[in-house]
Amino acid sequence: MRAVIQKSFGGPEVLEVVEVERPKPLGGELLVRVRASAINPVDVAVRSGAYPLLGEPPFGVGWDISGVVEEAGPGARFKVGDEVYGMPFFPRAANAYAEYVLVPSRQVARKPASVDHVHAAAIPLAALTAWQGLVQAAGVKEGDRVVIHRAAGGVGHFAVQIAKARGAHVIALASAARHEFLRSLGADEVIDNRATDLAEAVKDADIVFDSAAQGDLLVGSVRPGGTLVSILQHGDAELAARVEAAGRRFAGISVEPDYAALEAIAELVDAGAIRPYVEETFPLEEAGKAHELVGAGHVQGKIVLTV
């Protein structure tokens, strides 16, 4: 089978398509014929060596997949022919840029029926991050005032929609060029984070969802007793202590596989409450070009590889 691997850290050019042996599923595992695999900023950081999550190369990056079950091991949750999507193994290697991926059956869920594989692949890592932060950690509920930083990105655009689906009043922070897009997703207010003093823009949020490592700047936007959710500073003990000392709650999120959350997200997608946005697609052979685009940091929504 074809798979993308890298033999060294470096720029997008280190990604290469090679032939590798197709794995066989054991008990409780699935072999998924991948139709699409999304790219996330963490993929770029791991590839470059900026975030050496997987140790030294060689390895394959990527986690998001959508595809069809090719083989099912004994006791697996799905059968051959089922369409599934998920984010297997994170933060360990999943080798998701490949024709086939081996996955534990409890780390994937049935693909949302209303979207194709390209849009389904765009969902798992980003939407799970938003769900685990807003719903599971912060307990977002109807009437909450929720601030989403970097709201037009992969995680952010799901966070806006998830908070809105839970009945929150959503305040989206992004550059002015993204405001129309965010309003189309349901944002109640949009603020230009490049032209506004964020420390002064909002003072009474129940939840601030920070996907830009600006927790120190945003803690003042959280009301006393409210929650600051951070997805990039989840291990920052000093920030957590400052937030708690200020009378706020700190929730550091490191996303993990969660099939129950994927099922809940799929229901919202099929109900029309969540719309994954894919800015551009690339074939597997152009994974480097896709990484270059994601690494530039200006993607609206997601970039997806077709397999």
N, C-alpha and C positions, 0 to 999 in steps of 0.2 A: 504494500500500500504506500501511497505518497504521504509524506509528513514534512512539516517545516521544523528544522532544528537550527541551532547555532552552536558552533564549536569554540567560540570565544565571545567575550564581551565586546561591545562596540556599537557602531551606528546601524541603521536599518539594513545596510549591505551584508551584515553577518548572517542574516536569515537566509536559509537555502532549503530548497525542496529536495528531499532524498527519498530513496526506497527503503522501507523498513519492514520487518516481519509483522504480520497482522496478529494481534493478541487473541487469546482464547478466554472466554469468561469462565470463572469458577462459580461456586454456589453464591447466589444472591447478586451476581454481577450481570451486566448487559454489555454486549458489543453494539455500539451505536454507529450506524452509517451516517456520518455527519453531512448535513446539507448546507449549514452555515455556521460560522464561528465569529463572534464579535471581538473587537479589540478594545481594551481598556487602558487607561494611563498606567496602571500597575504593570501591564505587559511591557510597555516601553521602558519603564524604570528597571525592571528585571533584566531585560535584554541588554541595556546599556551598562549594567553593573552598578548603577546608582542605588539600587535596592537589591542587594544580592540574596534574595529570598530563597533561591533554589541552590545556593552554593556555586561551585565552579561549573562552567560548561564542560562537556556538551549536554544540552537539554533542549526540550521544546517548550515554548511559552504558550500562554493562552488558556482560558478556562471556560468561556461561554460557548455552549453548543446548542444546536437544535438539529434533530435528525430522526431517523427511523431505526427501530430495534432490528438488528441483523441476526443476532444470536442471543439467547437468554439462558443463563446458568440455572441450575436447580434452585427453586425457592425464590427466584427473582420476582419483583412486583409487576413486571410487564411481560408481554409475549411478543414474539416475532411479528413485525409489521406495525406495532404501536408507534405513534409519533410522540417523542419526548423532548424535553428541554431542561437545561440545568447548568450548574457550575460545579462540576465534580472536583473533589480533592482539595480545593483551596484551603490553606495556603501552600499545599504541596503540589508537585507537578501533575498536570492533567494532560499535557501535550495535545491541546485542543485544536491546533491548526493541522488537521490531518483528515484523511478520508474515513478513518475509523477511530473511535475512542472507546476505551474500556472504562465503565463507570459502575459504582455500587448502585443498585437499583433504588435505594432509599435516598440517593442524592439527586435524583431527577424527578420530574413530574410530567404529567400529560401536557403536551403542547397546547396552548390556547388555540381553539378551533377557528377563531375568527381572523387569524393572521397567518402569513406564510412563514417559512423557516427563517428567512432573512430577518424579519421583524421579531420573531420569537427568540432568535439568537441574541438580539440586542438587549433582551430583558434581564437575564439572571443576575449577574454580578452587580450591576448598577441598581436594579430594582430591589434586590435583596438587601443591599446596603441601606437604601432609603427606608425599606420596610422595617428592618431590624433596628434602625435608629429611631424612627418616628413612632412606629406602632409598638414594638416590643420593649424598647428602652425608655422612651419618653411617654408612651401611653397617649398619643394624640387623640383628641376627642372633639366632638361637635362644639363649636364656639371658641376653640383655642385660637390665639393669634400666633401664627407660625412664620418665622423668617427663614427663608432658604437662600443661602449664599451660593454663588456660582450656579444659579438656578437653571441656566440653559444648557448645561453640560449633560454628560451621560447620567450621572447620579442625580443631579439637580432636577432635570426635567421629569424624572420619575417621582422625586420627592414632592414637587409641586402637585402632581396629580394624585399621589397617595394621600397627602394631607387634605387636599380638596375633597377627595372621595370620603374621607372620615368626618367631613363637616367643618373643617377648620377655615379660618380667615387667613389666606395665604399672601404673604408679602415677599415678593421675589426680588433678589438683588442680582443685577446683571448689567452689562453695557447697554446703552440706549438702542443699539441696533437689534438687540434680542427682545425688546419689550413687546412688540406685536406678537411674536411667537409665544411668549410666556402668557400673554393675555388669552391667546387661543387655547392654552392648556388649562385655563381656569384661574390664573393668578388674579387676586382681588386688587392688589397694589403692586406696582413695579417701581424700583428705585435704581437709578444709575449709580452703580458702585464706584465708578471712576470719577464722578463729579460730585459726590456726596460724602460728607463726613459720617461714616457709618456709626461712629460712637454716638452721634447726635440724632441720626435718622429715625431710630426706633428705640423706645425706652421701656416698653411694657409688654414684650413678647412672652408668651407662655413657654414657647420652645424656639430656640435658634438652632438651625441645622447648618453646621459649618463644614463645607467640603473644600476649604481653601487654606486650612492651617492658620486661621486668623482668630483663634479663640480669645487671645488677650484683647483684641480690638472689639470683639463682638459680645463679650460677657456683659458689658454695660447695657446691651439691648434686651437682656433677659430680666424679667421682673423678679423681685425677691420670691424665692420658692419655685421659680421656673427652672427649666432644664436647658443646658448647653450640650448639644450633641456634636461630637467631633469625630470625623472618620479618618483624619490624617494625623491627629495628635492623641490617638487613643492610649498611647503609652507614656504620655507626658505627666508624670506624677506632680511636678511643680505647678503646671497649669491646673490640674485637678484640685490641688490644695488651695490655690488662689480662688478658684470658682466657688469651692465649698466655703471658704472663709468669707466670701462676699454674700453668703446666704443663698446661693444658687446651687443647683445640682449639676454634676458633671457626668456625662455618659459617653465614654470612649468606645467606639464601635470598630471591631475588626470582623469583617463579613465572614460568614461560614455557610456551608451547604445546609439547606433547610427545605425539604420537600413540601412540608405543610405550608410554609410561607409561599413557595412557588405555586401551590394549588390555589391559595387565596388570591395571589396576584393574577393568575390566569383567569379566575372568575371575574375580576375587575376588568381585565382586558376584554373578555368576551361580552361583558355588560356595557362596554363602551366608555368606562370610566377612566381607563388608562390607554394611552395611545403611544406606543414606542415610536420614536422618530429616528430614522436612519438617513444620515446626510449623504452617504456615498457607499458603494460596494466595490470590492476588488476581488479578482480571482485569487486562489491560493498562491499562485506563482508570483503575485505582486504584493505579498505580505509586507515587504520592505517599504513599498510606496505607501501602504496603509499606515504603517508605523510612523513614517515621516510626517504624515498629515496629523495623526493623533499627537505626536510629540510636539508639534507646533503650538498646541494648546488652544486652538480656536474652533474646535469642532462643536457644532450644535447637535445635540443628541449623540448618536453613535455612528461608528464606522464598522462595516461588517465584511468578512471574507466569505465568498461563495465557494463551495467545494464540489 
